[in-house]
């Protein structure tokens, strides 16, 4: 699979949120607006710039677009792809593109991402009608609770969930979950409520906000926080995803996203810490440096790799006990990695001592 075309279940924490006081529920305004928008196109009408902009201006769509960093040119091409897929006068163009897509979906990636909604409209609408039921929400909570300690297994009635009709991704933050319908549908074929459970984990884990972090520590603190945040949540849905990749459509499998280079990233981080320490805190890696290092995966890489090793070697209970502590995540990884038969890379004693110093500095009221 071509890496630059891979759209994944990235769970990127949104820095904005929807102002709402409604009880925890699914909100279908955005997905219903999509179904409404495409109806005139099926009869030959074009998708005007104004209509498309009105659709994109819906708050869940806006949050998603900003989170993903979609530029105007991308959105313009998305509008054209929607016209190609749904307007009957473009049937010959679509036929040519579908033939190419069947060989390689990446050949017309935007068209492919729209076409799956057309091709699967009935099944997606049926799936949508079943979302929001109490049974579905309960199942999602069961998935979330599987990676939380008892004291955090508390249902949050203020979580608001917004399915979208574009793209195939999911984000969560500030009590809001936004997930594309295509992503939810395919994830549920493998494990019902797992993707939503993953998303809600980000909310219920209640990640701690480390304030007044020194400039020299900002990059490393970013890394420590995101690998715990995504690695722990990944244990809810990624193992079943990887075990059932054969039933997932193109763009939704994760092996190429989660696994390659995860071990080498850990080695680089270890070297960064040693270099920082030995330079007297003069050789500093910034947050951007660490974002580049983890390949802008928001912590999935190498978070999944590290959490998987922790669980495989019998330290799940210890991880749950320290689910909010990013420093303990590193210590647990090192302890598990020393037992692991695959001999994954370790953080050197020198690095661990430096992280312990950071823990005492930024975890003063919780440090034992």
C-alpha positions as a Python dict, from the first residue, in 0.01 Angstrom:
ca = {
    (1, 'X'): (0, 0, 0),
    (2, 'X'): (130, 345, -85),
    (3, 'X'): (188, 513, 247),
    (4, 'X'): (102, 867, 139),
    (5, 'X'): (-245, 754, 34),
    (6, 'X'): (-319, 574, 361),
    (7, 'X'): (-613, 719, 549),
    (8, 'X'): (-634, 558, 888),
    (9, 'X'): (-819, 549, 1212),
    (10, 'X'): (-605, 826, 1340),
    (11, 'X'): (-740, 961, 1658),
    (12, 'X'): (-616, 1319, 1667),
    (13, 'X'): (-716, 1524, 1969),
    (14, 'X'): (-909, 1829, 1857),
    (15, 'X'): (-823, 2161, 2021),
    (16, 'X'): (-1170, 2294, 1954),
    (17, 'X'): (-1507, 2166, 2065),
    (18, 'X'): (-1876, 2198, 2002),
    (19, 'X'): (-2063, 2419, 2243),
    (20, 'X'): (-2352, 2198, 2348),
    (21, 'X'): (-2532, 2108, 2666),
    (22, 'X'): (-2728, 1821, 2515),
    (23, 'X'): (-2715, 1481, 2677),
    (24, 'X'): (-2479, 1217, 2542),
    (25, 'X'): (-2614, 1112, 2207),
    (26, 'X'): (-2553, 1074, 1837),
    (27, 'X'): (-2616, 1386, 1631),
    (28, 'X'): (-2698, 1315, 1267),
    (29, 'X'): (-2721, 1667, 1125),
    (30, 'X'): (-2396, 1646, 929),
    (31, 'X'): (-2449, 1301, 777),
    (32, 'X'): (-2812, 1381, 693),
    (33, 'X'): (-2698, 1703, 526),
    (34, 'X'): (-2470, 1492, 306),
    (35, 'X'): (-2752, 1258, 201),
    (36, 'X'): (-2969, 1562, 125),
    (37, 'X'): (-2691, 1736, -71),
    (38, 'X'): (-2634, 1449, -313),
    (39, 'X'): (-2999, 1391, -409),
    (40, 'X'): (-3019, 1674, -667),
    (41, 'X'): (-2691, 1555, -818),
    (42, 'X'): (-2845, 1216, -892),
    (43, 'X'): (-3093, 1401, -1114),
    (44, 'X'): (-2820, 1587, -1300),
    (45, 'X'): (-2788, 1908, -1099),
    (46, 'X'): (-2437, 2034, -1033),
    (47, 'X'): (-2305, 2099, -683),
    (48, 'X'): (-2276, 2476, -655),
    (49, 'X'): (-1994, 2638, -463),
    (50, 'X'): (-2248, 2802, -232),
    (51, 'X'): (-2428, 2474, -152),
    (52, 'X'): (-2101, 2296, -83),
    (53, 'X'): (-1971, 2579, 135),
    (54, 'X'): (-2294, 2573, 336),
    (55, 'X'): (-2247, 2198, 388),
    (56, 'X'): (-1884, 2240, 491),
    (57, 'X'): (-1977, 2519, 732),
    (58, 'X'): (-2166, 2277, 958),
    (59, 'X'): (-1974, 2278, 1284),
    (60, 'X'): (-1878, 1908, 1293),
    (61, 'X'): (-1751, 1937, 934),
    (62, 'X'): (-1557, 2252, 1023),
    (63, 'X'): (-1388, 2090, 1321),
    (64, 'X'): (-1295, 1787, 1113),
    (65, 'X'): (-1162, 1996, 822),
    (66, 'X'): (-946, 2210, 1050),
    (67, 'X'): (-821, 1905, 1237),
    (68, 'X'): (-719, 1733, 916),
    (69, 'X'): (-565, 2046, 770),
    (70, 'X'): (-765, 2035, 446),
    (71, 'X'): (-676, 2331, 225),
    (72, 'X'): (-912, 2509, -14),
    (73, 'X'): (-772, 2331, -319),
    (74, 'X'): (-835, 1990, -160),
    (75, 'X'): (-1195, 2082, -78),
    (76, 'X'): (-1245, 2216, -430),
    (77, 'X'): (-1126, 1884, -573),
    (78, 'X'): (-1351, 1700, -327),
    (79, 'X'): (-1653, 1893, -460),
    (80, 'X'): (-1558, 1798, -817),
    (81, 'X'): (-1517, 1434, -716),
    (82, 'X'): (-1867, 1436, -566),
    (83, 'X'): (-2003, 1568, -895),
    (84, 'X'): (-1822, 1298, -1092),
    (85, 'X'): (-1956, 1024, -867),
    (86, 'X'): (-2320, 1129, -849),
    (87, 'X'): (-2409, 1323, -1166),
    (88, 'X'): (-2537, 1090, -1445),
    (89, 'X'): (-2378, 1304, -1718),
    (90, 'X'): (-2039, 1211, -1571),
    (91, 'X'): (-2108, 838, -1589),
    (92, 'X'): (-1841, 770, -1853),
    (93, 'X'): (-1577, 957, -1655),
    (94, 'X'): (-1681, 764, -1343),
    (95, 'X'): (-1673, 434, -1532),
    (96, 'X'): (-1313, 498, -1637),
    (97, 'X'): (-1212, 598, -1287),
    (98, 'X'): (-1384, 300, -1124),
    (99, 'X'): (-1196, 66, -1360),
    (100, 'X'): (-871, 223, -1243),
    (101, 'X'): (-985, 221, -879),
    (102, 'X'): (-1056, -151, -894),
    (103, 'X'): (-688, -204, -977),
    (104, 'X'): (-555, 63, -742),
    (105, 'X'): (-787, 284, -532),
    (106, 'X'): (-505, 533, -491),
    (107, 'X'): (-519, 613, -862),
    (108, 'X'): (-826, 830, -801),
    (109, 'X'): (-818, 857, -424),
    (110, 'X'): (-1071, 1136, -379),
    (111, 'X'): (-1314, 973, -620),
    (112, 'X'): (-1273, 644, -435),
    (113, 'X'): (-1353, 804, -98),
    (114, 'X'): (-1675, 948, -240),
    (115, 'X'): (-1764, 641, -446),
    (116, 'X'): (-1777, 410, -144),
    (117, 'X'): (-2060, 623, -7),
    (118, 'X'): (-2252, 592, -331),
    (119, 'X'): (-2179, 224, -376),
    (120, 'X'): (-2280, 143, -17),
    (121, 'X'): (-2549, 404, 41),
    (122, 'X'): (-2824, 162, 139),
    (123, 'X'): (-2614, -38, 383),
    (124, 'X'): (-2469, 282, 531),
    (125, 'X'): (-2815, 431, 581),
    (126, 'X'): (-2929, 109, 747),
    (127, 'X'): (-2623, 115, 970),
    (128, 'X'): (-2688, 479, 1058),
    (129, 'X'): (-3042, 395, 1166),
    (130, 'X'): (-2905, 155, 1428),
    (131, 'X'): (-2655, 397, 1576),
    (132, 'X'): (-2750, 582, 1890),
    (133, 'X'): (-2941, 294, 2044),
    (134, 'X'): (-2882, 230, 2412),
    (135, 'X'): (-2747, -113, 2327),
    (136, 'X'): (-2489, 33, 2089),
    (137, 'X'): (-2374, 293, 2341),
    (138, 'X'): (-2350, 29, 2615),
    (139, 'X'): (-2135, -191, 2390),
    (140, 'X'): (-1910, 104, 2313),
    (141, 'X'): (-1872, 176, 2685),
    (142, 'X'): (-1777, -187, 2749),
    (143, 'X'): (-1497, -146, 2496),
    (144, 'X'): (-1384, 179, 2656),
    (145, 'X'): (-1391, 36, 3010),
    (146, 'X'): (-1171, -256, 2903),
    (147, 'X'): (-876, -17, 2908),
    (148, 'X'): (-968, 197, 3209),
    (149, 'X'): (-927, 142, 3584),
    (150, 'X'): (-1245, 116, 3793),
    (151, 'X'): (-1233, 476, 3916),
    (152, 'X'): (-1249, 605, 3558),
    (153, 'X'): (-1523, 368, 3444),
    (154, 'X'): (-1786, 640, 3469),
    (155, 'X'): (-2029, 713, 3189),
    (156, 'X'): (-2015, 1070, 3067),
    (157, 'X'): (-2357, 1188, 2952),
    (158, 'X'): (-2201, 1498, 2796),
    (159, 'X'): (-2019, 1309, 2522),
    (160, 'X'): (-2161, 1410, 2184),
    (161, 'X'): (-2104, 1194, 1877),
    (162, 'X'): (-2123, 1329, 1522),
    (163, 'X'): (-2108, 1092, 1220),
    (164, 'X'): (-1993, 1259, 897),
    (165, 'X'): (-2061, 1182, 532),
    (166, 'X'): (-1715, 1267, 398),
    (167, 'X'): (-1375, 1101, 429),
    (168, 'X'): (-1284, 800, 646),
    (169, 'X'): (-1130, 902, 975),
    (170, 'X'): (-1219, 978, 1338),
    (171, 'X'): (-1120, 1239, 1595),
    (172, 'X'): (-1205, 1304, 1958),
    (173, 'X'): (-1155, 1575, 2215),
    (174, 'X'): (-1325, 1803, 2467),
    (175, 'X'): (-1623, 1570, 2509),
    (176, 'X'): (-1685, 1551, 2135),
    (177, 'X'): (-1640, 1253, 1901),
    (178, 'X'): (-1647, 1300, 1525),
    (179, 'X'): (-1630, 990, 1306),
    (180, 'X'): (-1705, 931, 941),
    (181, 'X'): (-1985, 686, 877),
    (182, 'X'): (-1770, 474, 646),
    (183, 'X'): (-1509, 430, 917),
    (184, 'X'): (-1762, 340, 1186),
    (185, 'X'): (-1939, 93, 959),
    (186, 'X'): (-1626, -96, 863),
    (187, 'X'): (-1484, -96, 1216),
    (188, 'X'): (-1810, -244, 1345),
    (189, 'X'): (-1789, -532, 1099),
    (190, 'X'): (-1490, -649, 1300),
    (191, 'X'): (-1577, -542, 1654),
    (192, 'X'): (-1903, -368, 1736),
    (193, 'X'): (-1856, -34, 1909),
    (194, 'X'): (-1476, -68, 1915),
    (195, 'X'): (-1391, 247, 1724),
    (196, 'X'): (-1636, 454, 1928),
    (197, 'X'): (-1497, 286, 2241),
    (198, 'X'): (-1149, 397, 2136),
    (199, 'X'): (-1269, 753, 2082),
    (200, 'X'): (-1452, 771, 2414),
    (201, 'X'): (-1140, 641, 2588),
    (202, 'X'): (-970, 970, 2503),
    (203, 'X'): (-1248, 1153, 2685),
    (204, 'X'): (-1294, 925, 2987),
    (205, 'X'): (-922, 875, 3052),
    (206, 'X'): (-913, 1245, 3138),
    (207, 'X'): (-561, 1319, 3014),
    (208, 'X'): (-379, 1552, 3250),
    (209, 'X'): (-276, 1897, 3135),
    (210, 'X'): (88, 1957, 3220),
    (211, 'X'): (126, 2333, 3263),
    (212, 'X'): (439, 2546, 3290),
    (213, 'X'): (656, 2296, 3106),
    (214, 'X'): (1009, 2423, 3049),
    (215, 'X'): (1104, 2497, 2689),
    (216, 'X'): (1365, 2224, 2683),
    (217, 'X'): (1108, 1967, 2796),
    (218, 'X'): (819, 2058, 2565),
    (219, 'X'): (912, 1820, 2284),
    (220, 'X'): (976, 1521, 2507),
    (221, 'X'): (663, 1588, 2714),
    (222, 'X'): (462, 1595, 2392),
    (223, 'X'): (602, 1254, 2297),
    (224, 'X'): (540, 1103, 2641),
    (225, 'X'): (180, 1222, 2646),
    (226, 'X'): (75, 1117, 2296),
    (227, 'X'): (223, 766, 2300),
    (228, 'X'): (32, 690, 2622),
    (229, 'X'): (-285, 857, 2494),
    (230, 'X'): (-300, 665, 2167),
    (231, 'X'): (-117, 351, 2273),
    (232, 'X'): (-357, 275, 2557),
    (233, 'X'): (-666, 345, 2344),
    (234, 'X'): (-525, 138, 2057),
    (235, 'X'): (-545, -173, 2273),
    (236, 'X'): (-925, -149, 2245),
    (237, 'X'): (-957, -186, 1868),
    (238, 'X'): (-625, -222, 1689),
    (239, 'X'): (-552, -588, 1775),
    (240, 'X'): (-881, -703, 1618),
    (241, 'X'): (-827, -466, 1326),
    (242, 'X'): (-485, -614, 1253),
    (243, 'X'): (-616, -968, 1293),
    (244, 'X'): (-897, -908, 1043),
    (245, 'X'): (-738, -687, 782),
    (246, 'X'): (-865, -911, 504),
    (247, 'X'): (-1223, -790, 560),
    (248, 'X'): (-1133, -419, 559),
    (249, 'X'): (-1152, -209, 241),
    (250, 'X'): (-857, -21, 105),
    (251, 'X'): (-739, 265, 324),
    (252, 'X'): (-870, 127, 652),
    (253, 'X'): (-613, -140, 734),
    (254, 'X'): (-344, -33, 976),
    (255, 'X'): (-46, -264, 957),
    (256, 'X'): (158, -32, 736),
    (257, 'X'): (58, 259, 959),
    (258, 'X'): (125, 116, 1305),
    (259, 'X'): (417, -122, 1272),
    (260, 'X'): (698, -11, 1037),
    (261, 'X'): (970, 198, 1203),
    (262, 'X'): (799, 199, 1544),
    (263, 'X'): (1100, 31, 1704),
    (264, 'X'): (1349, 268, 1541),
    (265, 'X'): (1149, 567, 1671),
    (266, 'X'): (1202, 443, 2026),
    (267, 'X'): (1576, 418, 1962),
    (268, 'X'): (1583, 776, 1831),
    (269, 'X'): (1392, 905, 2134),
    (270, 'X'): (1634, 725, 2363),
    (271, 'X'): (1927, 889, 2185),
    (272, 'X'): (1755, 1228, 2199),
    (273, 'X'): (1719, 1204, 2577),
    (274, 'X'): (2081, 1105, 2626),
    (275, 'X'): (2195, 1384, 2396),
    (276, 'X'): (1979, 1635, 2583),
    (277, 'X'): (2118, 1524, 2918),
    (278, 'X'): (2484, 1513, 2810),
    (279, 'X'): (2464, 1855, 2642),
    (280, 'X'): (2352, 2019, 2962),
    (281, 'X'): (2004, 2065, 2815),
    (282, 'X'): (2142, 2260, 2519),
    (283, 'X'): (2061, 2016, 2236),
    (284, 'X'): (1683, 2036, 2238),
    (285, 'X'): (1426, 1857, 2022),
    (286, 'X'): (1108, 2061, 1980),
    (287, 'X'): (748, 1942, 1968),
    (288, 'X'): (763, 1974, 1590),
    (289, 'X'): (1072, 1753, 1588),
    (290, 'X'): (881, 1485, 1777),
    (291, 'X'): (573, 1523, 1557),
    (292, 'X'): (796, 1460, 1257),
    (293, 'X'): (963, 1168, 1431),
    (294, 'X'): (633, 990, 1499),
    (295, 'X'): (532, 1069, 1140),
    (296, 'X'): (240, 1289, 1244),
    (297, 'X'): (48, 990, 1378),
    (298, 'X'): (-62, 1170, 1695),
    (299, 'X'): (111, 901, 1900),
    (300, 'X'): (-19, 583, 1738),
    (301, 'X'): (334, 514, 1625),
    (302, 'X'): (506, 395, 1840),
    (303, 'X'): (229, 408, 2105),
    (304, 'X'): (58, 94, 1976),
    (305, 'X'): (390, -90, 1955),
    (306, 'X'): (476, -1, 2317),
    (307, 'X'): (132, -72, 2466),
    (308, 'X'): (112, -405, 2284),
    (309, 'X'): (442, -514, 2439),
    (310, 'X'): (321, -404, 2783),
    (311, 'X'): (3, -611, 2755),
    (312, 'X'): (166, -913, 2592),
    (313, 'X'): (409, -940, 2881),
    (314, 'X'): (149, -927, 3157),
    (315, 'X'): (149, -564, 3268),
    (316, 'X'): (-204, -460, 3175),
    (317, 'X'): (-311, -407, 3537),
    (318, 'X'): (-10, -188, 3603),
    (319, 'X'): (-86, 13, 3289),
    (320, 'X'): (-448, 66, 3398),
    (321, 'X'): (-333, 170, 3745),
    (322, 'X'): (-110, 436, 3588),
    (323, 'X'): (-332, 519, 3291),
    (324, 'X'): (-285, 895, 3335),
    (325, 'X'): (89, 885, 3403),
    (326, 'X'): (301, 916, 3086),
    (327, 'X'): (625, 859, 3278),
    (328, 'X'): (508, 525, 3414),
    (329, 'X'): (416, 422, 3060),
    (330, 'X'): (786, 440, 2969),
    (331, 'X'): (893, 245, 3278),
    (332, 'X'): (634, -25, 3211),
    (333, 'X'): (738, -49, 2848),
    (334, 'X'): (1101, -96, 2948),
    (335, 'X'): (1011, -362, 3204),
    (336, 'X'): (796, -549, 2949),
    (337, 'X'): (1050, -509, 2668),
    (338, 'X'): (1318, -675, 2880),
    (339, 'X'): (1094, -984, 2903),
    (340, 'X'): (977, -979, 2542),
    (341, 'X'): (1108, -1258, 2320),
    (342, 'X'): (1133, -1028, 2018),
    (343, 'X'): (1396, -813, 2192),
    (344, 'X'): (1246, -470, 2119),
    (345, 'X'): (1464, -162, 2181),
    (346, 'X'): (1502, -38, 2538),
    (347, 'X'): (1540, 302, 2695),
    (348, 'X'): (1887, 317, 2846),
    (349, 'X'): (1932, 358, 3223),
    (350, 'X'): (2057, 709, 3148),
    (351, 'X'): (1731, 793, 2972),
    (352, 'X'): (1517, 642, 3246),
    (353, 'X'): (1696, 850, 3510),
    (354, 'X'): (1628, 1165, 3309),
    (355, 'X'): (1259, 1077, 3274),
    (356, 'X'): (1245, 1015, 3651),
    (357, 'X'): (1378, 1367, 3704),
    (358, 'X'): (1102, 1498, 3477),
    (359, 'X'): (843, 1296, 3666),
    (360, 'X'): (949, 1453, 3997),
    (361, 'X'): (933, 1796, 3832),
    (362, 'X'): (594, 1765, 3662),
    (363, 'X'): (419, 1510, 3885),
    (364, 'X'): (497, 1664, 4227),
    (365, 'X'): (160, 1611, 4395),
    (366, 'X'): (127, 1258, 4260),
    (367, 'X'): (483, 1134, 4276),
    (368, 'X'): (540, 840, 4513),
}
